[in-house]
Every structure is written in C-alpha cells, then in structure tokens.
Amino acid sequence: MTTSMLDGRGVSGKVNNFGLGLSAEVGKKFGLTKDFFVEPQAQLAYYWIKGKDFKDAEGNTKAQVFVKGGVKQQFAGKQKLYANSVQFKDELKGTSGYYGLGFEANPNKKVSLYGQLERENGKHYTKEIEVMLGLRCKF
C-alpha cells in the first residue's frame, strides 16, 4: 500500500487482509414528555482481520458496486395514531429484513458519484424502495 504524508513524503508497505465481523445493539426508548424522548443505545462489536497480501490500486479504482443486507428485530413497537379524532393502533414488533444495492464511481480524483437503493420488509412493516444519490467534490 502506498500513501503520501502531509509533508509530501511517500510511505509504502505490505498489507494483509481478511475480515470477520459481529455486532449486537440494544436500546430502550424513554418518553420524557409527550413530544420528547431519549433513546440510549449500546453496541458490542467484534472484528477479526487476517489474510493474504494484496496490491493497492493506487487511486485507480474507477467504480465500485456493493450489495447489502441484514435482519432487524423489533422487540417493542406499539403505536397509536389519531386522524380526525379516530384512533388507529399499530404493532411493529417482529423481524424484518433489509436489502439493497449501491455504487460509487470516481470519474476523476476530485469527483465521486454515489447511489444506493434499499428496501425493507417484514410481517408488520414494509419500507418501499428508497433511493439515495449524491455527488462529492474534493478541493
């Protein structure tokens, strides 16, 4: 891998690469008033890296595509909604899965384009396709 320091010196070296990850999150919503709440969360994460050498592309990567997915478990989720004095109740407890596809393209060293499509659905919840697009300019 090769990089440049702030003073212009070049630095290079070998990098070994492999990965394994595990993460667990827990949170609890506390209503303080009718319109204000606090939701503390804790996360436990672990990552292990070990593997073989690779050669750095030295900034020549023009595009990347990725696929993402996962599972969410909602342990609490009773909601009440009032519309025109009529009360609607909803129960969002349960498991849902999310999945998506994304990309990042680098037409030159100062411009990056990125985008992502994502959807989530489960027994009590469906999020229609969400589209995110962006442009990043480095100066």
C-alpha positions as CSV (number, residue, x, y, z in Angstrom):
1,M,0.0,0.0,0.0
2,T,1.4,3.4,-0.9
3,T,0.3,6.8,0.6
4,S,1.7,10.3,1.0
5,M,2.3,12.1,4.3
6,L,1.3,15.7,4.8
7,D,4.9,16.8,4.3
8,G,5.0,15.1,0.9
9,R,7.0,12.0,1.9
10,G,5.8,8.8,0.3
11,V,5.2,5.7,2.5
12,S,4.6,2.2,1.4
13,G,4.3,-1.3,2.9
14,K,2.6,-4.7,2.7
15,V,-0.9,-5.2,3.9
16,N,-2.6,-8.5,4.9
17,N,-6.3,-8.6,4.6
18,F,-9.2,-10.8,5.7
19,G,-12.3,-10.0,7.7
20,L,-14.9,-11.3,10.1
21,G,-17.4,-9.1,11.9
22,L,-20.0,-9.5,14.6
23,S,-22.2,-6.8,16.1
24,A,-25.1,-6.6,18.6
25,E,-27.1,-3.5,19.5
26,V,-29.7,-2.9,22.2
27,G,-31.7,0.3,23.0
28,K,-34.6,1.5,25.0
29,K,-36.9,4.5,24.4
30,F,-37.8,6.6,27.4
31,G,-40.6,9.2,26.9
32,L,-39.8,12.3,28.9
33,T,-42.8,14.3,27.7
34,K,-45.5,13.9,25.0
35,D,-43.2,15.2,22.3
36,F,-39.7,14.5,23.6
37,F,-37.9,11.2,24.3
38,V,-34.4,9.8,25.0
39,E,-33.2,6.5,23.4
40,P,-29.9,5.3,24.8
41,Q,-28.3,2.5,22.9
42,A,-25.3,0.2,23.4
43,Q,-23.4,-1.7,20.8
44,L,-21.0,-4.6,21.1
45,A,-18.8,-5.2,18.0
46,Y,-16.0,-7.5,17.2
47,Y,-13.9,-7.7,14.1
48,W,-11.1,-10.1,13.2
49,I,-8.7,-9.5,10.3
50,K,-6.1,-11.9,9.0
51,G,-5.3,-12.9,5.4
52,K,-3.1,-12.7,2.3
53,D,-1.3,-9.8,0.7
54,F,-3.0,-7.6,-1.9
55,K,-1.7,-4.9,-4.2
56,D,-3.1,-1.4,-3.8
57,A,-4.7,0.1,-6.9
58,E,-3.1,3.5,-6.0
59,G,-6.3,5.5,-6.6
60,N,-7.1,4.0,-10.0
61,T,-10.4,2.5,-8.9
62,K,-13.0,4.0,-11.2
63,A,-16.1,2.3,-9.7
64,Q,-17.3,0.0,-7.0
65,V,-20.7,-1.8,-6.6
66,F,-21.9,-3.3,-3.3
67,V,-24.8,-5.4,-2.1
68,K,-26.0,-5.0,1.5
69,G,-28.5,-7.0,3.6
70,G,-29.4,-7.8,7.1
71,V,-32.1,-8.7,9.6
72,K,-33.7,-6.4,12.3
73,Q,-35.7,-7.5,15.3
74,Q,-38.1,-5.0,16.9
75,F,-38.9,-6.0,20.5
76,A,-41.3,-3.2,21.3
77,G,-43.4,-1.2,18.9
78,K,-46.9,-0.3,19.9
79,Q,-48.1,2.9,18.3
80,K,-51.2,5.0,18.4
81,L,-52.2,7.4,15.7
82,Y,-55.1,9.8,15.7
83,A,-56.6,11.1,12.5
84,N,-59.8,13.2,12.5
85,S,-60.5,12.0,16.1
86,V,-60.2,8.4,15.1
87,Q,-57.6,6.2,16.8
88,F,-55.5,3.7,14.9
89,K,-53.3,1.2,16.6
90,D,-50.3,-0.4,15.1
91,E,-48.0,-3.2,16.3
92,L,-44.5,-3.2,14.8
93,K,-42.9,-6.0,16.9
94,G,-41.3,-8.6,14.8
95,T,-38.5,-9.4,12.4
96,S,-37.8,-7.6,9.1
97,G,-35.1,-8.0,6.5
98,Y,-33.4,-5.2,4.6
99,Y,-31.5,-5.4,1.3
100,G,-30.0,-3.1,-1.2
101,L,-27.6,-2.3,-4.0
102,G,-25.2,0.6,-4.2
103,F,-22.4,2.1,-6.2
104,E,-19.6,4.6,-6.1
105,A,-18.0,6.0,-9.2
106,N,-14.9,8.2,-9.4
107,P,-14.6,9.9,-12.8
108,N,-11.5,11.7,-11.6
109,K,-9.6,12.2,-8.3
110,K,-11.8,15.2,-7.2
111,V,-15.3,13.9,-8.0
112,S,-17.2,11.0,-6.7
113,L,-20.7,9.9,-7.5
114,Y,-22.6,7.5,-5.3
115,G,-26.0,6.0,-5.1
116,Q,-28.0,3.4,-3.2
117,L,-31.3,1.5,-3.5
118,E,-32.7,0.0,-0.3
119,R,-35.9,-1.8,0.7
120,E,-37.1,-3.4,4.0
121,N,-40.0,-5.6,4.7
122,G,-41.3,-7.9,7.5
123,K,-44.5,-9.2,9.0
124,H,-45.7,-5.8,10.2
125,Y,-43.6,-3.3,8.3
126,T,-42.7,-2.6,4.7
127,K,-40.4,0.3,3.6
128,E,-40.8,0.9,-0.1
129,I,-37.7,1.3,-2.3
130,E,-35.6,4.2,-1.0
131,V,-33.2,5.9,-3.5
132,M,-30.2,8.0,-2.4
133,L,-28.0,9.7,-4.9
134,G,-25.0,12.0,-4.2
135,L,-22.1,14.0,-5.6
136,R,-18.9,14.6,-3.6
137,C,-16.4,17.2,-4.7
138,K,-12.9,17.3,-3.1
139,F,-10.9,20.5,-3.0
